[in-house]
Amino acid sequence: MAVQELPQIGQDPERGPEPEGYRDLAPFSVDLPDNRLTIYPGGADRLAALLGLIASAQESLRLFYYLFLPDNSGRQVRDALVEAVGRGVDVELIVDSFGSDREVEFFRPIVDAGGRFDVFMARFGTRYLIRNHQKMAIADGKAAMIGGFNVSDQYFAAPVDGGWHDLGVLVEGEAVGQLADWYEKLSGWARNHSENFRAIRFLVRNWDPGRRKVELVLGGPTRVPSSWAMRVKSDIAGARRLDMVMAYFSPPRSYRRLIAKVAGRGRARLVMAGKSDNTTTIAAARALYSGFLRNGVEIQEFQVTKMHTKLVVVDDVTYLGSANFDMRSLRLNLELMLRVEDAALAARMREFIDGLVPHACAVTPEDHRRHATLWNRIRWWCGWALVSVVDYTVTRGLNLRG
């Protein structure tokens, strides 16, 4: 595997230093057999890459986002899509109704230009229970961009301006075909408003691109574990090394036990959110710290800015995409993760995580006991119960951080 550092465009010297000396890393490219991945840690670089992907399309663009807001970044992306329609590109955009349903009129210029726009699960009933939390943009079936980021200023701003810490991944090569195949299945379900809950469960349950070094795995509302839940659990079960950077973290007990066992066999390191737009999710993670610390799991809380990254490195396997490590992302949300089996990539992503640690606060057993007052424990476990059972949007206005 070859790693190539790329120029970074996200730093403005007139803006002053990033918080506490922090600076987003420049993009870097990773060459794998049959695929090339380019990782974008910086917000401005992510936006430029997304706009560049749209501008490069000659035949088709397929986009699917949970959140797509009518702010400056949203207008740039929307207008780029309108321009693409004007040059003859077949454009289709779908957004999740829960994340973007109030913004439908904002997308009318795409339809007026001749593109297609739809809303995922726009009707009430069992369809309304499903959240499409995926994020993807596919150009000509040859290049795609995935990650944790939505389309909004907060996902492209620098940390000094309150931007989320996140990752974008430009995929070129064989894996783009997997993404395109999945998009077409999902698009067909979204366009047919008579399709029901059972149909989407069937699509997720039966998704099988075959075992590959770069493999698209999916999360969703299935009775049996989805490919995302099944594969990551299997990888952790036998691992000797686990590194995770996760925005929202409240996994089921079976996953927590496996993480603790990794620490017993080797090393387990969690970099969690120290800041968020939804502090109840921080409380939920803190409710679980005690058990992890007893078993030797290392815990850090990132302090620079709000955390939105979803990154799991298990031995020589790296997961990148849209899924958090919580009950909803593992068992209900429609999620998209790229599973990459490559030792050099895993080592490079661990180096990336190493760079976050100086800007995080270590949670030691002594520190955690000091903060685990009765009142804080009550707040933490209330947070865990809320985010493990109730949708995040219900808890977003609560502050149970402690």
MOVENWO-V239725 format. One record per residue. SS is DSSP state (alpha for helix, beta for strand, coil for the rest). PHI is phi in whole degrees, 0 to 359 (999 if undefined). D_LAST is the distance of its C-alpha to the last C-alpha in Angstrom with 1 decimal. Layout:
# MOVENWO-V239725
((SS | PHI | D_LAST) (SS | PHI | D_LAST))
This chain:
# MOVENWO-V239725
((coil | 999 | 43.8) (beta | 250 | 44.0) (beta | 246 | 41.0) (beta | 238 | 41.9) (beta | 284 | 39.7) (coil | 246 | 40.2) (coil | 299 | 40.1) (coil | 255 | 36.8) (coil | 250 | 37.1) (coil | 273 | 33.5) (coil | 251 | 33.6) (coil | 246 | 34.9) (alpha | 299 | 36.0) (alpha | 282 | 36.0) (alpha | 277 | 32.3) (coil | 91 | 31.4) (coil | 290 | 29.4) (coil | 291 | 26.4) (alpha | 306 | 23.0) (alpha | 52 | 23.2) (alpha | 79 | 26.5) (coil | 284 | 25.4) (coil | 219 | 28.1) (coil | 303 | 28.3) (coil | 290 | 31.0) (coil | 290 | 34.4) (coil | 300 | 35.3) (beta | 217 | 37.2) (beta | 252 | 39.6) (beta | 233 | 40.2) (beta | 265 | 43.6) (beta | 238 | 43.8) (coil | 303 | 46.8) (coil | 73 | 47.4) (beta | 209 | 44.2) (beta | 228 | 42.7) (beta | 245 | 39.0) (beta | 240 | 37.7) (beta | 262 | 34.0) (beta | 241 | 32.4) (coil | 284 | 29.2) (coil | 266 | 29.7) (alpha | 297 | 29.2) (alpha | 297 | 32.5) (alpha | 293 | 34.3) (alpha | 298 | 32.9) (alpha | 296 | 34.2) (alpha | 298 | 37.5) (alpha | 293 | 37.9) (alpha | 295 | 37.3) (alpha | 296 | 39.8) (alpha | 294 | 42.2) (alpha | 298 | 42.0) (alpha | 296 | 42.9) (alpha | 294 | 45.7) (alpha | 281 | 47.1) (coil | 293 | 47.7) (coil | 247 | 51.3) (coil | 237 | 51.4) (beta | 211 | 48.1) (beta | 225 | 44.4) (beta | 231 | 42.0) (beta | 231 | 38.4) (beta | 216 | 35.5) (beta | 224 | 32.0) (coil | 289 | 29.0) (coil | 231 | 28.3) (beta | 217 | 31.1) (coil | 260 | 30.5) (coil | 275 | 33.3) (coil | 257 | 32.1) (alpha | 300 | 34.1) (alpha | 295 | 33.4) (alpha | 300 | 34.0) (alpha | 293 | 37.3) (alpha | 299 | 38.4) (alpha | 291 | 37.9) (alpha | 300 | 39.5) (alpha | 294 | 42.4) (alpha | 295 | 43.0) (alpha | 291 | 43.3) (alpha | 298 | 45.8) (alpha | 297 | 47.7) (alpha | 296 | 47.8) (alpha | 301 | 49.3) (alpha | 298 | 51.9) (coil | 264 | 53.1) (coil | 97 | 53.6) (coil | 278 | 50.4) (beta | 280 | 49.5) (beta | 249 | 45.9) (beta | 225 | 43.5) (beta | 233 | 39.8) (beta | 235 | 37.6) (beta | 235 | 34.1) (beta | 284 | 31.7) (alpha | 292 | 32.0) (alpha | 289 | 28.3) (alpha | 275 | 27.4) (alpha | 223 | 30.4) (alpha | 292 | 32.4) (alpha | 279 | 32.4) (alpha | 249 | 34.0) (alpha | 301 | 37.2) (alpha | 298 | 39.6) (alpha | 300 | 38.3) (alpha | 269 | 39.9) (alpha | 302 | 43.3) (alpha | 303 | 45.0) (alpha | 295 | 44.6) (alpha | 291 | 46.5) (alpha | 299 | 49.0) (alpha | 281 | 49.8) (coil | 115 | 50.5) (coil | 274 | 47.3) (beta | 243 | 45.4) (beta | 222 | 42.0) (beta | 215 | 40.3) (beta | 244 | 37.1) (beta | 287 | 35.6) (coil | 50 | 35.5) (coil | 281 | 36.4) (coil | 252 | 37.3) (coil | 281 | 35.6) (coil | 108 | 36.1) (alpha | 296 | 35.0) (alpha | 303 | 35.2) (alpha | 291 | 32.3) (alpha | 286 | 30.0) (coil | 269 | 30.4) (coil | 248 | 28.4) (beta | 274 | 30.3) (coil | 261 | 27.6) (coil | 285 | 30.4) (coil | 221 | 31.4) (beta | 203 | 34.9) (beta | 223 | 37.9) (beta | 235 | 41.3) (beta | 248 | 44.4) (coil | 59 | 47.9) (coil | 66 | 46.6) (coil | 243 | 46.7) (beta | 217 | 43.4) (beta | 214 | 39.9) (beta | 236 | 36.4) (beta | 231 | 33.3) (beta | 146 | 29.7) (coil | 268 | 26.2) (coil | 278 | 27.0) (coil | 264 | 28.0) (beta | 258 | 30.5) (coil | 188 | 28.7) (alpha | 307 | 28.4) (alpha | 294 | 24.7) (alpha | 270 | 25.8) (alpha | 241 | 28.7) (coil | 284 | 27.3) (coil | 285 | 26.8) (alpha | 306 | 23.4) (alpha | 297 | 24.4) (alpha | 260 | 24.8) (coil | 85 | 21.5) (coil | 289 | 23.1) (coil | 292 | 21.4) (beta | 277 | 22.0) (coil | 206 | 24.4) (coil | 227 | 27.7) (beta | 241 | 31.0) (beta | 229 | 33.9) (beta | 270 | 37.6) (beta | 250 | 39.6) (beta | 229 | 43.4) (beta | 127 | 45.7) (alpha | 301 | 46.0) (alpha | 296 | 42.4) (alpha | 298 | 42.8) (alpha | 298 | 45.3) (alpha | 297 | 42.7) (alpha | 298 | 40.3) (alpha | 296 | 43.3) (alpha | 298 | 44.3) (alpha | 293 | 40.9) (alpha | 303 | 40.6) (alpha | 297 | 44.0) (alpha | 294 | 43.0) (alpha | 292 | 39.8) (alpha | 298 | 41.7) (alpha | 299 | 44.3) (alpha | 292 | 41.8) (alpha | 294 | 40.1) (alpha | 289 | 43.4) (coil | 267 | 44.7) (coil | 289 | 42.8) (coil | 271 | 44.5) (coil | 294 | 42.9) (coil | 248 | 40.6) (alpha | 301 | 37.5) (alpha | 298 | 39.9) (alpha | 294 | 41.4) (alpha | 289 | 38.3) (alpha | 299 | 37.3) (alpha | 297 | 40.9) (alpha | 299 | 40.5) (alpha | 291 | 37.3) (alpha | 297 | 38.7) (coil | 263 | 42.0) (coil | 290 | 40.8) (coil | 207 | 42.5) (coil | 281 | 43.5) (coil | 90 | 44.7) (coil | 285 | 43.3) (coil | 222 | 43.4) (coil | 294 | 42.0) (beta | 239 | 40.2) (beta | 228 | 39.2) (beta | 278 | 37.4) (beta | 244 | 35.2) (beta | 237 | 33.7) (beta | 249 | 30.9) (coil | 175 | 31.5) (coil | 277 | 31.8) (coil | 254 | 34.3) (coil | 289 | 34.9) (coil | 265 | 35.5) (coil | 302 | 33.2) (coil | 291 | 33.6) (alpha | 297 | 35.1) (alpha | 296 | 31.7) (alpha | 296 | 30.0) (alpha | 291 | 33.1) (alpha | 290 | 33.8) (alpha | 291 | 30.4) (alpha | 294 | 30.1) (alpha | 297 | 33.6) (alpha | 296 | 33.0) (alpha | 292 | 30.0) (alpha | 302 | 31.9) (coil | 251 | 34.4) (coil | 279 | 32.6) (coil | 251 | 32.5) (beta | 216 | 30.3) (beta | 224 | 27.3) (beta | 232 | 25.4) (beta | 222 | 22.9) (beta | 243 | 21.1) (beta | 217 | 19.2) (coil | 293 | 17.3) (coil | 239 | 16.1) (beta | 224 | 16.2) (beta | 204 | 16.3) (coil | 286 | 20.0) (coil | 298 | 22.0) (alpha | 301 | 22.6) (alpha | 298 | 26.0) (alpha | 289 | 24.6) (alpha | 297 | 22.0) (alpha | 297 | 24.9) (alpha | 295 | 27.0) (alpha | 297 | 24.5) (alpha | 298 | 24.2) (alpha | 292 | 28.1) (alpha | 300 | 28.4) (alpha | 299 | 26.7) (alpha | 291 | 29.2) (alpha | 274 | 32.1) (coil | 201 | 31.1) (beta | 213 | 27.9) (beta | 230 | 24.8) (beta | 230 | 22.5) (beta | 243 | 19.5) (beta | 252 | 18.3) (beta | 254 | 15.2) (beta | 284 | 13.6) (coil | 263 | 11.4) (coil | 224 | 12.1) (coil | 200 | 13.1) (coil | 280 | 14.6) (coil | 229 | 12.6) (alpha | 291 | 8.9) (alpha | 298 | 9.2) (alpha | 291 | 11.2) (alpha | 294 | 8.8) (alpha | 300 | 6.8) (alpha | 298 | 10.5) (alpha | 295 | 11.5) (alpha | 295 | 9.1) (coil | 298 | 10.5) (coil | 261 | 13.8) (alpha | 298 | 13.5) (alpha | 304 | 14.9) (alpha | 296 | 18.1) (alpha | 295 | 18.7) (alpha | 296 | 18.4) (alpha | 299 | 20.8) (coil | 262 | 23.2) (coil | 88 | 23.2) (coil | 286 | 21.4) (beta | 276 | 20.4) (beta | 232 | 17.0) (beta | 233 | 16.4) (beta | 244 | 13.9) (beta | 290 | 16.0) (coil | 249 | 15.4) (coil | 291 | 18.5) (coil | 202 | 17.8) (coil | 294 | 16.6) (beta | 265 | 17.5) (coil | 228 | 20.0) (coil | 287 | 22.2) (beta | 233 | 23.5) (beta | 217 | 25.5) (beta | 230 | 26.5) (beta | 237 | 29.1) (beta | 241 | 30.6) (coil | 50 | 33.5) (coil | 260 | 35.9) (beta | 247 | 34.4) (beta | 241 | 32.2) (beta | 248 | 30.5) (beta | 225 | 29.9) (beta | 159 | 29.3) (coil | 257 | 27.1) (coil | 272 | 25.3) (coil | 283 | 21.6) (beta | 249 | 21.1) (beta | 221 | 19.7) (alpha | 301 | 21.5) (alpha | 292 | 22.7) (alpha | 289 | 24.1) (alpha | 276 | 25.7) (alpha | 231 | 27.3) (coil | 225 | 27.7) (coil | 301 | 27.4) (beta | 284 | 30.5) (beta | 232 | 29.6) (beta | 224 | 31.7) (beta | 227 | 31.5) (beta | 262 | 34.2) (beta | 262 | 34.8) (beta | 241 | 36.7) (beta | 262 | 38.4) (coil | 197 | 39.3) (alpha | 295 | 38.7) (alpha | 292 | 39.0) (alpha | 297 | 36.6) (alpha | 302 | 34.0) (alpha | 295 | 34.6) (alpha | 294 | 34.3) (alpha | 288 | 31.0) (alpha | 292 | 29.7) (alpha | 298 | 30.9) (alpha | 301 | 28.9) (alpha | 295 | 25.7) (alpha | 306 | 26.8) (alpha | 290 | 26.8) (alpha | 277 | 23.1) (alpha | 301 | 22.1) (coil | 298 | 23.0) (coil | 251 | 20.5) (beta | 233 | 17.6) (beta | 258 | 15.5) (beta | 289 | 16.6) (coil | 261 | 14.3) (coil | 266 | 16.5) (alpha | 303 | 16.7) (alpha | 294 | 16.5) (alpha | 296 | 13.5) (alpha | 293 | 11.6) (alpha | 298 | 13.1) (alpha | 296 | 12.1) (alpha | 271 | 8.3) (coil | 275 | 9.0) (coil | 292 | 9.5) (alpha | 304 | 10.8) (alpha | 294 | 8.4) (alpha | 294 | 5.4) (alpha | 297 | 8.4) (alpha | 297 | 9.5) (alpha | 295 | 6.7) (alpha | 297 | 7.2) (alpha | 287 | 10.8) (alpha | 296 | 11.1) (alpha | 299 | 10.0) (alpha | 300 | 12.6) (alpha | 297 | 15.1) (alpha | 294 | 15.0) (alpha | 281 | 15.5) (alpha | 274 | 17.9) (alpha | 239 | 20.0) (coil | 259 | 19.5) (coil | 301 | 20.4) (alpha | 303 | 17.8) (alpha | 294 | 19.4) (alpha | 288 | 18.6) (alpha | 270 | 14.8) (coil | 301 | 15.1) (coil | 275 | 14.8) (coil | 269 | 11.6) (coil | 230 | 8.2) (coil | 246 | 5.8) (coil | 298 | 3.8) (coil | 72 | 0.0))
